[in-house]
Amino acid sequence: GLARATYAALHSGSASDLVLLDDPLSAVDANVSRCLFYDCILNGLAGKTRILTTHHTGFLSECDLIVVMDH
């Protein structure tokens, strides 16, 4: 899903201004997570509203708004 969203944003001029990402970094190691976050989510999807659910707290400093859900 992340690859398709990034490709569409970069190559087809996707009309969607909103991208919902449901923990796309959960099944990869720390190095791949870092690459995916910076290369795809921040740069590849730049100009889009990105809503990301994640357990990776190391990326929170790069976010504009953080919502913590408990229970």
Secondary structure, DSSP 8 states (H G I E B T S, - for coil): -HHHHHHIIIII--S--EEEEESTTTTS-HHHHHHIIIIIIIIITTTSEEEEE-S-GGGGGG-S-------
